[in-house]
């Protein structure tokens, strides 16, 4: 699929597709992290995932799922539901570390203001 940020291909912020920049481009797309967050909890079909991601349009959800599948972060399970792949789970865990950092950052900003 063209247009999906992948390492080694030009992405926002990197003409050479540095892996970190490709990852940030992909997960920085609207709704991508929310989809990953919801699928970490359990595999979901399209309708259930749309309900979990309130206010997402069916078109955007479909596009993001295609991108995340092309990037090997999401796959179908045996029942046709969307689930994270092993590397998708690793991404969720890495983002969890970033979330912890963001909370510490927020506290430091509050202390310094």
VOTORLUM-329162 format. One record per residue: residue in three letters; x, y, z of N, C-alpha, C in turn. Coordinates in pm, whole numbers, plus 32768, in hexadecimal, padded with zeros to 4 digits. Each point is the difference from the previous one (the first is absolute). Layout:
BEGIN
+------+------+------+------+-------+-------+-------+------+------+------+
| type | n_xx | n_yy | n_zz | ca_xx | ca_yy | ca_zz | c_xx | c_yy | c_zz |
+------+------+------+------+-------+-------+-------+------+------+------+
|  ALA |    X |    Y |    Z |     X |     Y |     Z |    X |    Y |    Z |
...
+------+------+------+------+-------+-------+-------+------+------+------+
This chain:
BEGIN
+------+------+------+------+-------+-------+-------+------+------+------+
| type | n_xx | n_yy | n_zz | ca_xx | ca_yy | ca_zz | c_xx | c_yy | c_zz |
+------+------+------+------+-------+-------+-------+------+------+------+
|  UNK | 8056 | 7F89 | 8000 |  7FAA |  8077 |  8000 | 8059 | 807C | 8000 |
|  UNK | 7FED | 8057 | 7FA0 |  804F |  807A |  7FFB | 7FCA | 8063 | 8066 |
|  UNK | 8059 | 8057 | 802D |  7FD7 |  8063 |  8061 | 800C | 7FD4 | 8091 |
|  UNK | 801C | 7F82 | 8017 |  800F |  7FCF |  8089 | 8091 | 8018 | 8029 |
|  UNK | 8015 | 8049 | 806E |  8089 |  8019 |  802C | 8045 | 7F7E | 8028 |
|  UNK | 8070 | 7FE3 | 7FBE |  804D |  7F88 |  801E | 8094 | 8023 | 8004 |
|  UNK | 804D | 7FBC | 8053 |  8090 |  8019 |  8003 | 803E | 7FEE | 7F75 |
|  UNK | 805F | 8057 | 7FE1 |  8047 |  7FF8 |  7F82 | 7FBD | 8049 | 7F8D |
|  UNK | 7F89 | 8038 | 8019 |  7FB9 |  804D |  7F99 | 7FED | 808E | 8034 |
|  UNK | 8001 | 8064 | 7FA9 |  7FEC |  8089 |  802E | 7F7F | 800F | 8052 |
|  UNK | 800C | 8044 | 8071 |  7F8F |  801A |  8059 | 800A | 8090 | 8030 |
|  UNK | 7F99 | 802E | 8046 |  8008 |  8087 |  8039 | 8079 | 8008 | 805B |
|  UNK | 8057 | 805E | 7FE8 |  8073 |  8016 |  8056 | 807D | 7FB2 | 7FD9 |
|  UNK | 7FF8 | 7FAA | 7F9B |  8075 |  7FB3 |  7FD8 | 7FF5 | 7FD6 | 7F6D |
|  UNK | 805D | 8031 | 7FB0 |  8001 |  7FDA |  7F73 | 802C | 7F70 | 7FEB |
|  UNK | 8048 | 7FC9 | 8063 |  8033 |  7F78 |  7FF3 | 7FAC | 7F99 | 804B |
|  UNK | 7F9F | 802D | 804C |  7FAA |  7FA3 |  8048 | 8042 | 7FC2 | 8079 |
|  UNK | 8043 | 8054 | 804F |  803A |  7FCF |  807D | 7F90 | 7FB9 | 804E |
|  UNK | 8019 | 7F86 | 8033 |  7F94 |  7FB4 |  8041 | 7FB1 | 804C | 806A |
|  UNK | 8043 | 804D | 8054 |  7FB8 |  804A |  8068 | 7FA2 | 8067 | 7FC2 |
|  UNK | 802D | 8045 | 7F98 |  7FAB |  8064 |  7FC0 | 7F8A | 7FBD | 7FB9 |
|  UNK | 8016 | 7F8C | 7FC5 |  7F91 |  7FB7 |  7FC0 | 7F99 | 7FD7 | 8069 |
|  UNK | 8030 | 7FCF | 8072 |  7FA4 |  7FD8 |  806B | 7FB2 | 8078 | 8034 |
|  UNK | 8043 | 8070 | 8016 |  7FBC |  8077 |  8032 | 7F9A | 8034 | 7F9A |
|  UNK | 8022 | 7FF8 | 7F81 |  7FA2 |  802A |  7F98 | 7F84 | 7FA8 | 8004 |
|  UNK | 8013 | 7F7E | 800B |  7F8E |  7FA4 |  8001 | 7FA9 | 8011 | 807C |
|  UNK | 803C | 7FFF | 8075 |  7FAF |  8007 |  807A | 7FCF | 808E | 801C |
|  UNK | 8039 | 8061 | 7FBB |  7FD3 |  8089 |  800F | 7F84 | 8020 | 7FAE |
|  UNK | 7FD7 | 7FA3 | 7FAD |  7F87 |  8016 |  7FB1 | 7F85 | 7FF7 | 8059 |
|  UNK | 7FA0 | 8055 | 7FE1 |  7F87 |  8008 |  8051 | 7FC2 | 7F77 | 8013 |
|  UNK | 7FE3 | 7FDD | 807B |  7FBD |  7F85 |  802B | 805B | 7F86 | 8006 |
|  UNK | 8078 | 8004 | 7FC9 |  8054 |  7F88 |  7FFD | 801C | 7FCB | 808C |
|  UNK | 802A | 8058 | 805B |  801E |  7FD3 |  8088 | 7F84 | 7FCF | 8049 |
|  UNK | 7F90 | 8040 | 7FEB |  7F84 |  7FD4 |  8040 | 7FDD | 7F72 | 7FD3 |
|  UNK | 8011 | 7FE5 | 7F80 |  7FE4 |  7F7A |  7FCC | 805D | 7F9A | 803F |
|  UNK | 8080 | 8021 | 8008 |  8060 |  7FA6 |  8040 | 7FDC | 7FEA | 8091 |
|  UNK | 7FDB | 806B | 8044 |  7FDA |  7FF9 |  808E | 7F8A | 7FA1 | 8014 |
|  UNK | 7F9B | 800F | 7FAD |  7F88 |  7FAC |  800D | 801C | 7F6E | 7FDE |
|  UNK | 8052 | 7FE8 | 7F9B |  801C |  7F76 |  7FD8 | 805C | 7FB9 | 8061 |
|  UNK | 8048 | 804C | 8051 |  8054 |  7FC0 |  8065 | 7FA8 | 7FB9 | 8068 |
|  UNK | 7F8E | 803A | 801C |  7FA4 |  7FC6 |  8063 | 7FCA | 7F7A | 7FD3 |
|  UNK | 7FD5 | 7FFB | 7F7F |  7FCA |  7F82 |  7FC9 | 7FE8 | 8012 | 7F6A |
|  UNK | 7FFC | 7F93 | 7FB5 |  7FDF |  800A |  7F72 | 7F72 | 8035 | 7FEF |
|  UNK | 7FED | 8054 | 7F9B |  7F7E |  803C |  7FE7 | 7FDF | 7FFE | 7F6D |
|  UNK | 7F83 | 7FE7 | 7FE2 |  7FCF |  800F |  7F78 | 7FF4 | 8093 | 7FDE |
|  UNK | 7FE5 | 801E | 7F82 |  7FF9 |  808A |  7FD3 | 7F9A | 8051 | 804F |
|  UNK | 7F88 | 7FCC | 800E |  7F95 |  804A |  8043 | 8023 | 8019 | 8094 |
|  UNK | 8032 | 7F9A | 8044 |  8023 |  800F |  808E | 8075 | 8063 | 8010 |
|  UNK | 805E | 7FFC | 7FA4 |  8070 |  805D |  8006 | 7FD0 | 808F | 7FE8 |
|  UNK | 7FA4 | 8010 | 7FA4 |  7FC9 |  8086 |  7FE5 | 7FB8 | 8035 | 807C |
|  UNK | 7FB7 | 7FAA | 8046 |  7FBC |  802A |  807B | 8064 | 8025 | 806D |
|  UNK | 806F | 7FB6 | 8007 |  8067 |  801D |  8065 | 8047 | 8084 | 7FE3 |
|  UNK | 800E | 8021 | 7F81 |  8040 |  807E |  7FD7 | 7F91 | 8064 | 7FDD |
|  UNK | 7FBE | 8031 | 8064 |  7F8E |  8059 |  7FE8 | 8028 | 8074 | 7FA6 |
|  UNK | 7FA6 | 8025 | 7FA8 |  800F |  8070 |  7FA2 | 8058 | 7FE2 | 7F87 |
|  UNK | 8034 | 7F88 | 7FF2 |  8050 |  7FE1 |  7F88 | 7FA0 | 7FDF | 7F8E |
|  UNK | 8021 | 8030 | 7F8A |  7FAB |  7FE1 |  7F8D | 8026 | 7F75 | 7FCB |
|  UNK | 7FA3 | 7FBB | 7FC2 |  8020 |  7F7D |  7FC8 | 8071 | 8006 | 7F98 |
|  UNK | 8004 | 806D | 7FB4 |  8068 |  800F |  7F9A | 808A | 800B | 803F |
|  UNK | 800C | 8054 | 8066 |  8082 |  800F |  8043 | 8028 | 7F7F | 8044 |
|  UNK | 7FA3 | 7FBD | 8043 |  8021 |  7F82 |  8043 | 8031 | 7F9A | 7F99 |
|  UNK | 7FBC | 7FF5 | 7F92 |  8028 |  7FA2 |  7F98 | 808B | 8021 | 7FCB |
|  UNK | 801A | 8080 | 7FE8 |  8083 |  802B |  7FCF | 806D | 7FE1 | 8065 |
|  UNK | 7FEA | 8022 | 807F |  8066 |  7FE7 |  8067 | 801A | 7F6A | 8010 |
|  UNK | 7F97 | 7FB1 | 7FFE |  8014 |  7F6F |  800C | 8052 | 7FCA | 7F8B |
|  UNK | 7FE6 | 8030 | 7F88 |  804F |  7FD5 |  7F8B | 8092 | 8028 | 8012 |
|  UNK | 8018 | 807A | 8030 |  8089 |  802E |  8015 | 8045 | 7FAB | 806B |
|  UNK | 7FBA | 7FE7 | 806E |  803C |  7FB3 |  806D | 8017 | 7F6F | 7FD7 |
|  UNK | 7FAB | 7FC9 | 7FAA |  8017 |  7F79 |  7FCB | 8079 | 8000 | 7FA3 |
|  UNK | 8009 | 8066 | 7FA9 |  8071 |  800A |  7FA4 | 8084 | 800E | 804A |
|  UNK | 7FFA | 803C | 8075 |  8078 |  8013 |  8052 | 8018 | 7F87 | 805D |
|  UNK | 7FAE | 7F98 | 7FF2 |  800B |  7F84 |  804F | 7FE9 | 8014 | 8094 |
|  UNK | 7FB0 | 8064 | 8025 |  7FE0 |  8017 |  808C | 7F7A | 7FC4 | 8027 |
|  UNK | 7FA8 | 7FED | 7F9F |  7F7B |  7FC9 |  8016 | 7FE9 | 7F90 | 7F9B |
|  UNK | 7FB7 | 7F9A | 802B |  7FDB |  7F91 |  7FA8 | 7F75 | 7FD0 | 8026 |
|  UNK | 7FC8 | 7FAA | 7FAF |  7F81 |  7FC0 |  8022 | 801D | 7F86 | 8055 |
|  UNK | 7FA9 | 7FE6 | 8062 |  8009 |  7F83 |  804A | 7FAF | 7F97 | 7FB5 |
|  UNK | 7FF4 | 7F8A | 8036 |  7FB8 |  7F93 |  7FBE | 7F6C | 801A | 7FEF |
|  UNK | 7FCB | 8063 | 8046 |  7F71 |  801F |  7FF9 | 7FE3 | 8080 | 7FB1 |
|  UNK | 8065 | 8034 | 7FBA |  7FEC |  8077 |  7FAF | 8005 | 8083 | 804D |
|  UNK | 802A | 7FF9 | 807E |  800D |  807B |  804F | 808D | 8036 | 7FF0 |
|  UNK | 8011 | 807F | 801D |  8082 |  8041 |  7FFB | 8048 | 7FE8 | 8084 |
|  UNK | 8080 | 7FE0 | 7FF6 |  8050 |  7FEF |  8078 | 808D | 8033 | 7FE5 |
|  UNK | 8047 | 8022 | 806B |  808A |  802A |  7FF1 | 8058 | 7F88 | 7FE3 |
|  UNK | 8065 | 8015 | 7FAE |  8067 |  7F9B |  7FEA | 8063 | 8008 | 8074 |
|  UNK | 8061 | 7FA9 | 8000 |  8067 |  8004 |  8069 | 8047 | 8088 | 8000 |
|  UNK | 8025 | 8030 | 7F8B |  8045 |  8081 |  7FF9 | 7FA1 | 8071 | 8022 |
|  UNK | 7F7F | 7FF0 | 7FE7 |  7F9C |  8063 |  8028 | 7FF3 | 8007 | 8097 |
|  UNK | 8007 | 7F8D | 8042 |  7FFD |  7FFD |  8093 | 807C | 8044 | 8037 |
|  UNK | 8073 | 7FE8 | 7FC1 |  807B |  8043 |  802B | 7FF6 | 8097 | 7FF1 |
|  UNK | 7FC0 | 802D | 7F95 |  7FEA |  8090 |  7FEF | 7FA9 | 8036 | 8070 |
|  UNK | 7F94 | 7FBA | 8021 |  7FA9 |  802B |  806E | 8051 | 800E | 8081 |
|  UNK | 8056 | 7FA0 | 801B |  8051 |  8005 |  807A | 8062 | 8075 | 7FFC |
|  UNK | 8039 | 801B | 7F8C |  805C |  8071 |  7FF3 | 7FB6 | 8084 | 8015 |
|  UNK | 7F88 | 800A | 7FCA |  7FAF |  8079 |  8012 | 7FD9 | 800E | 8093 |
|  UNK | 7FEC | 7F91 | 8043 |  7FE3 |  8004 |  8090 | 8072 | 8041 | 804D |
|  UNK | 807C | 7FE5 | 7FD7 |  8073 |  8042 |  803E | 7FFE | 8095 | 7FE5 |
|  UNK | 7FD9 | 8026 | 7F88 |  7FF5 |  808D |  7FDD | 7F92 | 8042 | 8052 |
|  UNK | 7F93 | 7FB9 | 8017 |  7F93 |  8035 |  8053 | 8031 | 801B | 808D |
|  UNK | 804E | 7FA5 | 8038 |  8038 |  8013 |  8086 | 805A | 807C | 8003 |
|  UNK | 8051 | 800E | 7F98 |  8056 |  8075 |  7FF7 | 7FAC | 8080 | 7FF9 |
|  UNK | 7F96 | 7FFE | 7FAF |  7FAC |  8076 |  7FF0 | 7FC1 | 802A | 8085 |
|  UNK | 7FD9 | 7F9F | 8051 |  7FC8 |  8020 |  8084 | 8069 | 8041 | 805B |
|  UNK | 807C | 7FCD | 7FFB |  806C |  803E |  804D | 801D | 808D | 7FCD |
|  UNK | 7FFC | 8011 | 7F7D |  8016 |  8083 |  7FC2 | 7F95 | 8061 | 802F |
|  UNK | 7F82 | 7FD4 | 7FFE |  7F91 |  8055 |  802E | 8017 | 802E | 808F |
|  UNK | 8026 | 7FA4 | 8057 |  8018 |  8024 |  808E | 8072 | 8064 | 800D |
|  UNK | 806A | 7FEE | 7FAF |  806E |  8060 |  8009 | 7FD7 | 8089 | 7FD0 |
|  UNK | 7FAA | 8008 | 7F9D |  7FCE |  8081 |  7FD1 | 7FAB | 8044 | 806A |
|  UNK | 7FAD | 7FB2 | 8043 |  7FAB |  8036 |  806A | 8056 | 8035 | 8071 |
|  UNK | 8067 | 7FB5 | 8027 |  805C |  802C |  806B | 804A | 8080 | 7FDB |
|  UNK | 8022 | 800C | 7F81 |  804F |  8073 |  7FD5 | 7FAE | 807B | 7FDD |
|  UNK | 7F7E | 7FF7 | 8007 |  7FAC |  8075 |  7FE0 | 7FB9 | 8035 | 8078 |
+------+------+------+------+-------+-------+-------+------+------+------+
